[in-house]
Amino acid sequence: MTEYGRGPGSEPWHPEDPLYGDDGWGGQQAHVGQQSPYGGQPQHYPQQSQQQYGDWSQHPQGGYDQQQYAYYDEQGQLQYADGHGQQQYDQQYVGHAPQQYHQGTWDATGTHGHVPYAADPGDPYGQQPVAYGSEQPDFYGTEDAYPPPEPPGRRRPEPEPEPVVEEEEEQHPFFTGADDGDADDGDDDSKGRRGGGRGKDAKGGKGAKKRRSGCACMVVCLVFGGGAATVGYFGWHFYQNRFGAAPDYAGSGNSETVTVQIPKGAGGYEIGRRLKEAGVVKSVDAFVHAQTQNPKGDTIQAGAYTLKKEMSAASCVLLMLDPKSQANVVVTPGERAAAVYVALDKKLGLSAGASKKVARAEYKNLGLPSYANTNSKIMDPLEGFLYPGTYPAAKGMKPDAILKQMVAAAKEEYANYDLAAEAKKYDLDSPLQVITVASLVQAEGKTHDDFRKMAEVVYNRLKPTNTETNQLLQFDSTFNYLKGTSNIHISESEINSNRDPYNTYTQKGLPPGPIGNPGEDALKAALNPTDDGWMYFVATDGVNNTEFAKTNAEFEKLKEKFNANSGN
């Protein structure tokens, strides 16, 4: 084995040249003695057979004994040339070596020699040994690295390094954990004055950073503080609305009075809402709570109340339970229209008779139903249509407005019954006569059971077949209505001498119109009388105990009982 050397005048071979130590270019086999930069071991090449490859020694370019070197052309292809710059071989021969076993089957250690494999024709470095390990030197990133740098044609331009932009982060001892003393440490030398001689307090210096950091800290504190305040505010209101006491005034109110009207059927919440709108109570919840706490709170009735502004809810409930605060007119079942007019004058602060005059002048404009006032002999067109109930009547209100509410209530109640059909059922002329019967039942009866029996007495006496009284009702209540009195003791001479249509002792049938304002119970009794044959009745105690009879003989016994109880 011979070691490759340098011929006279030849260029030196670089150990990293891909053809360095390649056996075959010099026409002889050799073990390369130089140490590989990667393995440190000699490269072994098999003997080349001239029968297989031909006689390469007769190459027209002078053979292989001349010094060779490799280079890359402008297209980046590997080329070979002699010392005079002449091209020797194409790239297709580079790295080709026959796949032969080494002659010298076993080496000195007794192990079989490694069999080299044919190199990749496209890889010019296929025959170079590759060795890795701790015993090999690492040339990565150095000038001795292998393989050698790519030729200029294959090299990619290295990307230019991106400029590093130093962001001046807001560093504050509050966030970094450093104290104020650390922020002041440092040199006052050229570091702080670099680039225009800026010092710590110059723009962009440490002083500016401190100021910006302080502003950032203040902003964060304001944000967190504002958030905490907002949460606290809404939390407090949530607690107050959910668990706290409802807003309420203190005391019994100021000197300013106001009238509040409570409609029929209004509950605690609706009453509280109206009171709050009028400025009486501070909140609806406060009133509802006070009403439920008062044992009589649920007895507050519909009507008008004269109250004071800015009252506590509890004092408001107490005042509404006091009749003195109730600015209402109450129409009781069976009450006559004349009595209603008197009550209106008192509540409204009007002179006596003022409301009655308005009623007579305005009755056609108060909303009466079409079947009302059909008889010119009727004493009062509104009689029977001022429905029993409670109506607001405070000073400053007009009588006709209140009367209109009463008529509307009666009209609404009567509309619940088919009065025209009921009139025909009992041989009556009109719905007005049904209301008239109800007013008689209300005036003469004393209890619910009396009402139905009294209605039967009326219908039995109106029958043409009545031979007991000859269709005369003979009710004291009709004569008292005519007189505007309520006397129970009336002389026969007085009664028999009066021929007014309302005197049922001298006039057959029903009076011209109702003699009062019947309530619901009396109206239902008039539409559902008993059927027991009752013809007579007497209030035997002179007050509340009414007894009924079917014959005249029974009636005489009842009269004796009455005279005995009354002292006649």
Phi, psi and omega in degrees: 000136179244155180258134179295136174233194180250130176287162179296132177080359182275160179281146181291146179266133177277137182300337182268003178296133182299342180260003182294127178078011181283116178286137178123331178286332180268000176082009179220157177270142182208153169265122183287122184272336181294149180281131178289143180294348181250319185258329183075007181246150177291147178270137181249136181231141179286164177291138180263138183262129179287337178291330182277321185252352180087182183269098180277347183288342181265034182292135184297342181271009175106008175082198187251001182282352178277156180291130181248157171209157183250153177205169179249137178277186184291337177273001179084017179269142179285129179231161181231141181213157178278188182295342180266006178088008181274141179285136186255307186221159175281167184291341184294341180268354186290129173079004179280128175215135182297145179275089183236155173281146179291136178278119195118078194298316182241143178267184188296338182274353180088005178261153180288142180291150179290138180267118179285146178259156180295141181280156176292128182302331181272000182250107182289351182248018184296331183270001182276139180288143178240119182229132178234153178150172182291338182275352181264143176287147181259113181257013184297129178081003179253178179288340180269010183295150179232140000290164183294162178305148181296152177296161183303329182290333183260349184289140174262140179296133179290136180294141179289138181296136180290141179295136180272119180260114181277114178275133178272092180287149178283101179255126181226144180305334181295325183263327185272346181090354180277155178268177182295333181291326179294327182291337182267351179291156177133174183266154173255022183276206186295341178301314182282345183250007183293144176076057175105006175071033180281137177263194183294327184265001179286169181298129180087353181274193185292326179296318179296321178299318180298316181296317180294320179296319178297320178296318179299317179297318180295319179298315179299317180296319179295318180298309180295321179295317178296319177298317179296321179294320179296314179300318179296319181297308181292326177297319180295317179294322177298317179295317181297318181290328185269318187238338185281168179289145179292148178303136185208151173276168177243142176094187185261015175098173180264193185278350182277128180256156180210147179258127181242129180260127179253119182286164180293135179083005180288136177267185184301318182294317180294321177297315179298323180295317180293322179294320179294319179297328180276356179082016181280309179248162184274330180210154179293317182299323180296319180292315181300318179297316181294323180294319180289333179283338179273128182300331180257013184298329182278002179265005177295125185261167175292152179144189180256141182231133174267112187233173177256154178280153177056052176265151170292152183299320181295316179292330178293317179298316180299319181290324180291335176279347179273124180303336181295334182274350186274107179269068185229160169246124182254122176261116181271154179301130180088353181293140180281156181297324181300321180290327178294320181296320179297317179296322179296317180301319181292314183292324183270355181071035181259162177290156182298134178089354183294316182292324180294321178296319179296321180298316181292324183279330189246009188300328179290343182256011185260004173090028178296147177292164186294333182277358178277157173057044179268355182240124182291345180274000181294133182288318181221117181299335182273353181296131182090352183240008172260087193293138180303136180163186181249129184231140179292134180211081180256159180301137183102343179275156182262144182299319183296327178294321180286318178298325179295324177294321180294317179296319179297323179293320179294315180299320179294319181291317181292334179292345178285351181235149176272080187295330179294317178291323179293327179296316179294325181299327184246022176059042177257160185276328187201167173301330179299325179289331175296317179293327179293318176300317179298324179290325176294317178299317180295321183286322185266330182279155181245332181228174180297320179292327178296325187300314183292320178293322179294323178295323178293320177303315180300309184293323179292324181284338179278347183292142178296338181276002182286110178257355181283315182236358178059046176067018174266129179285319177059047180262128176296331184297327181288322179290321177296324178295318179300319182275346183073030181234180178221046182278139177266338180254108180237133180286148181293327180295320180294318183290313186289341181272349184261126182250022181292146179304338180273354178271101184281001174277333181246345183242129180286156175078196182281155172293168183302329182202183179300152178252013178178186181250097184291151176266183184297318183297316180294322179295316179294324177295322179294333179268356181213066183285166174286171180224055185251357179088025181288134178235339185227159175206149178214134173278088190297332178267358179080001184225286191243338186269104181256129179241148188244152180220156183255335181239168181291326179297318178295324181294321180297324178293323179292325179295318178300320179296320180294315181297326180291323182281333183264352178086014179283000000 
